[in-house]
Each structure stands twice: as C-alpha cells, then as structure tokens.
Amino acid sequence: MVTITFDDAINNNNIDLYKEIFNGKRKNPNGCDIKATFFISHKYTNYSAVHETHRKGHEIAVHSITHNDDERFWSNATVDDWGKEMAGMRVIIEKFANITDNSVVGVRAPYLRVGGNNQFTMMEEQAFLYDSTITAPLSNPPLWPYTMYFRMPHRCHGNLQSCPTRSHAVWELVMNELDRREDPNNDEYLPGCAMVDSCSNILTGDQFYNFLNHNFDRHYDQNRAPLGLYFHAAWLKNNPEFLDAFLFWVDEILSNHNDVYFVTMTQVIQWIQNPRTVSEAKNFEPWREKCAVEGIPACWVPHSCKLTSKEVPGETINLQTCVRCPANYPWLNDPTGDGHY
C-alpha cells in the first residue's frame, strides 16, 4: 500500500497538478483509479474543487481552519481550541464542498505539531477516526499504523513535541521518516525526513527517482508497512523535474507490481481491520468504492463569494463553492458563515 497525501488549500495554484497526477489513466491492480488523501486548510481553498476531488473518490481530511503560524499554539492548544480548528474545519468542508457521506474522518496538525492528550481527547469527542501527525524516526523495518489504546511503539520524535500519554480510541497513521541517503549502503547516517519536500538534499529528478525506489524497497522487502509519500503541492509544481520523476516512478510501480495499491488513509485502516491476500484484494469492496468515476462535475461554474468576517478584520476573501454563498466568511466561531455566534 502506498499513501500519497497533499496538505493545505486546494485552489487554482494546484488543481491542474492534481488533474495531471490523477488523470484517470493510472490504475491500481483492481482496475480502479489510484487514490490520494488531501488534508485541507481553510483559507484560499476552492470548495467546488474539493467537491470534485471527493466526487472522484479521493479522501478529504482536515488540516485546521487558521493554520496558525505560531507552532507553540498547536503544542499547547486546549481541547476546545482543537475542536474549533478541526471539527470546525469539518463543518466547513461538509457544508461548502457538499460532502454528506461522513467520510471526513482524518486529522493532520499544521507544522506536524502534535497536540498531546488535548488533541486526541478532542478527536475522540468529535469522532475522528485517525490522526496522521506523529512522526516516527527513521527505522528498519518501518512502522505499521497503530491505535492509541497502547503506548506508541517509538519515541516521541521531534523538537519539543507533545505526544499523547494516555489511552485514546484513535488510529495513528504514523509518518515514517524516509531514508534520504544517496548511497544507502555506504553513506554515513543521515536523519530521515517525514514530508518529501523537507528532504532538502533531493536536488535532481534522478536523485528523487532513486530516493523513491530505495524507500519503496525498504517497505516492500521488509514488512510491507504502508509507504507514505507526503507532499505540499508547490514542491512538485515548482520543480517539473521532480514531478516527471514522480509520475515515471508511479507508472513503473503500477506496471511492474500486481500487489501494490495507491490508496487513501481510510482504505489502509479498512485493510488492516480486514486483511486480504493479493488475489482477494482485487475484489476488496472498500478499495473498489468510486472505482473509476466518470460524469460531469457538481457544477461547471461555482459561486464566487466575496466575503468578510469580524474574525478576520480588514480582509475580503473569495470563497468558491457549488452551494449558496453564506452571509459571512466562515471562521473559528462561525464555521457555517451564518453570522450566529
């Protein structure tokens, strides 16, 4: 299993990139389109594009409303703060991207700042299924996702991170660090990197291609733990060489392996809860959902709403959506934009 994720807003800066990667021609071994997971932050997001991304069968998850730049905020936020940011973001997504199937169940914190027990208490209270914020240090073999009922199977990794210390009924789709050494057999130890775009020594398409192959082999040849490739769209968009290498690699993996699936985070959990052999996987229902979606988008011309909010003073922000424009720009205390708070 390979999980591709993208963080932050979906808008005109990256819609074309996503269309190029998920063009309907890249198929998993069961004949369905490859799928990804999008952790969405609110500001500058085009909700008609989120609507369409979900219609195509990708997973939409939350990445907060404000994407607060103060990293300490996330480490110290209260249960209520986390609820407003994440459950509030789910309200916004469900309303303005018209997602009605209760499929928004994942959380990733901005800057990968784990919120300790407060974050996970909120997730239990608000019925989120999984978090994907915690990073595991580079290890062989890599880690499988785990539940928070028990102690984490690795140390709390990162500067001043606040990991949960109590039991929580939440899945953790742990972010395994990737090995970024050019020559893994001979190079001295280098710390890994969780987000692909933070692997600062990848400078050419060839290096990126070799990096993808080496990390794929680490997962595939050891314990088959899902390989997470976590991106920000700009990194691929601003480096066409990396995008070409990535797409070449994806196509090569799909053509050479009948046992590798590009799936969403929730689909990984569904397989762990109900494992299937390679031959059974082709007919595994959760992986066939929205198999290859055709048809027209929810709306060709979305409403473009120019909105203000007392909570974001002095700004007029555009909100694109297929549903009716709200009265105010949705924000922490007014996620529906009705002005009641």
Long-range contacts (C-beta under 8 A, 24 or more apart in sequence): 1-224, 1-226, 1-227, 1-260, 1-261, 1-263, 1-267, 1-268, 1-271, 2-216, 2-226, 2-227, 2-228, 2-229, 2-253, 2-260, 2-261, 2-262, 2-263, 3-36, 3-37, 3-173, 3-226, 3-227, 3-228, 3-229, 3-262, 3-263, 3-264, 3-265, 3-268, 4-34, 4-36, 4-37, 4-229, 4-231, 4-262, 5-36, 5-37, 5-38, 5-39, 5-108, 5-132, 5-228, 5-229, 5-230, 5-231, 5-265, 6-36, 6-37, 6-38, 6-39, 6-231, 6-232, 6-233, 7-39, 7-41, 7-63, 7-108, 7-195, 7-230, 7-231, 7-232, 8-39, 8-40, 8-41, 8-63, 8-67, 8-232, 8-233, 9-40, 9-41, 9-42, 9-43, 9-44, 9-45, 9-46, 10-38, 10-40, 10-45, 10-46, 10-49, 10-50, 10-53, 11-44, 11-45, 11-46, 11-49, 12-46, 13-233, 13-234, 13-237, 14-233, 14-234, 14-237, 15-46, 15-49, 17-233, 17-236, 17-237, 17-243, 18-53, 18-233, 20-243, 20-247, 21-246, 21-247, 21-250, 22-56, 22-58, 24-292, 26-250, 26-251, 26-254, 26-262, 27-254, 27-292, 28-254, 28-261, 28-262, 28-263, 28-287, 29-254, 29-257, 29-258, 29-259, 29-260, 29-261, 29-281, 29-282, 30-261, 30-281, 30-282, 30-283, 30-284, 30-287, 30-288, 30-291, 31-282, 31-291, 31-292, 32-57, 32-287, 32-288, 32-290, 32-291, 32-292, 33-57, 33-291, 33-292, 33-293, 34-250, 34-254, 34-261, 34-262, 35-59, 35-262, 35-263, 35-264, 35-267, 36-262, 36-264, 37-61, 37-106, 37-264, 37-265, 37-266, 39-63, 39-106, 39-107, 39-108, 39-132, 40-89, 40-93, 41-65, 41-66, 41-67, 41-89, 41-110, 42-66, 42-67, 42-89, 42-92, 42-330, 42-331, 43-67, 43-317, 44-317, 46-302, 46-320, 47-92, 47-93, 47-96, 47-97, 47-302, 47-319, 47-320, 47-321, 47-322, 48-97, 48-297, 48-298, 48-299, 48-302, 48-320, 48-321, 48-322, 49-320, 50-93, 50-96, 50-97, 50-99, 51-97, 51-98, 51-99, 51-297, 51-298, 51-299, 51-321, 51-322, 52-297, 52-298, 54-97, 54-99, 54-103, 55-290, 55-293, 55-297, 55-298, 56-290, 56-293, 57-289, 57-290, 57-291, 57-293, 58-264, 59-103, 59-106, 59-264, 59-265, 59-266, 59-267, 60-93, 60-97, 60-99, 60-103, 60-104, 61-104, 61-105, 61-106, 61-107, 61-108, 61-132, 61-265, 62-86, 62-89, 62-90, 62-93, 62-104, 62-106, 62-107, 62-108, 63-89, 63-107, 63-108, 63-109, 63-110, 64-89, 64-109, 64-110, 65-89, 65-92, 65-330, 65-331, 65-332, 65-335, 66-331, 66-332, 67-110, 68-110, 71-110, 71-111, 71-113, 74-109, 74-110, 74-111, 74-113, 74-114, 74-115, 75-113, 75-114, 75-115, 75-116, 75-160, 75-161, 75-162, 76-162, 77-115, 77-118, 77-119, 78-118, 79-118, 79-121, 79-122, 79-125, 81-118, 82-115, 82-118, 82-119, 82-122, 82-123, 83-122, 83-125, 83-126, 84-332, 84-333, 85-332, 86-122, 86-123, 86-126, 86-128, 87-122, 87-126, 87-128, 88-332, 88-335, 89-335, 90-126, 91-335, 91-336, 92-330, 92-335, 92-336, 95-323, 95-330, 95-335, 95-336, 96-319, 96-321, 96-323, 96-326, 96-330, 97-321, 98-298, 98-322, 98-323, 103-266, 105-129, 105-130, 105-266, 106-130, 106-131, 106-132, 106-173, 106-265, 106-266, 107-131, 107-132, 107-133, 108-132, 108-133, 109-133, 112-158, 112-175, 112-194, 112-195, 113-161, 113-162, 114-156, 114-158, 114-161, 114-162, 114-163, 114-164, 115-162, 116-162, 116-163, 116-164, 116-165, 117-164, 117-165, 117-166, 117-168, 119-164, 120-148, 120-164, 120-166, 120-168, 120-170, 121-168, 123-168, 123-170, 124-168, 124-169, 124-170, 128-170, 129-170, 129-171, 129-266, 129-269, 130-170, 130-171, 130-172, 130-173, 130-265, 130-266, 130-269, 131-170, 131-171, 131-172, 131-173, 132-172, 132-173, 132-174, 132-175, 132-228, 132-265, 133-175, 134-163, 134-172, 134-174, 134-175, 135-174, 135-175, 135-177, 135-194, 136-174, 136-175, 136-176, 136-177, 137-177, 137-191, 137-192, 138-176, 138-177, 138-178, 138-179, 138-191, 138-192, 139-176, 139-177, 140-218, 140-222, 141-218, 141-219, 141-222, 141-223, 141-225, 142-176, 142-218, 142-219, 142-222, 142-223, 142-225, 142-227, 143-174, 143-176, 143-225, 144-223, 144-225, 144-226, 144-272, 145-171, 145-172, 145-173, 145-174, 145-226, 145-268, 145-269, 145-272, 146-171, 146-172, 146-174, 147-171, 147-172, 148-172, 171-269, 173-226, 173-228, 173-265, 173-268, 173-269, 175-228, 175-230, 176-219, 176-225, 176-227, 176-228, 178-211, 178-215, 179-211, 179-214, 179-215, 179-218, 180-211, 182-207, 182-210, 184-214, 194-230, 195-230, 195-231, 195-232, 196-229, 196-230, 196-231, 196-235, 197-231, 197-232, 197-234, 197-235, 202-242, 204-241, 205-241, 205-242, 205-244, 205-245, 206-245, 208-241, 208-242, 208-245, 208-246, 209-245, 209-248, 209-249, 212-245, 212-246, 212-249, 213-249, 216-253, 220-260, 226-268, 261-287, 263-287, 298-322, 307-337, 309-334, 309-337
